[in-house]
Amino acid sequence: MNAYAEKIEIIQWIAGLDDKATLRQLRKIKEQSDIKLHDVNDLISEKEFESIQRGIDDSANGRVTPHSEVRKKYEKWL
């Protein structure tokens, strides 16, 4: 299952939740995640952050080159 499908599955699960305790736990997780992203933004520029996000998106969508292929291409310099 790719990242997008996992997100959809989790969103559907959350949408059906009626348990307030679980929702509070999810809220705490979100708030902790927001803090971590804020901390990262203090350390790198917006352009660097966007570049990292594009890389994560590429990886999640299978737009990657296997390490073995990259190694073959650059082995004469390694």
Buried (B, 14 or more C-beta within 10 A) or exposed (E): EEEEEEEEEEEEEEEEEEEEEEEEEBEEEEEEEEEEEEEEEEEEEEEEBEEEEEEEEEEBEEEEEEEEEEEEEEEEEE
